[in-house]
Amino acid sequence: MSEDILGDDLTEMLRNHPPDVVCTAFAQAFFQGAVRMFQRDTEMRNIVLTDAEARDKATRHFCNRALRQVRTPSGAPPPA
């Protein structure tokens, strides 16, 4: 997960709170990061800005991925 999206504060929040609490904060950070990341790619930026369903699916996917990343000790295999 990009450090642009996962700052220290968000990482700690993901580590210490349940997903239903942190995914809203993650969604906001993800949206801002995605717009910055795709500022040169007009097609991707338009998808992020206009397709709410695609944005929601991507946000859920990356939120779950971020949760696994911050909650799994380094070097440990991912949970089954």
Secondary structure, DSSP 8 states (H G I E B T S, - for coil): --TTTS-HHHHHHHHHS-HHHHHHHHHHHHHHHHHHHTTT-HHHHHHHHH-HHHHHHHHHHHHHHHHHHHHS-TT-----
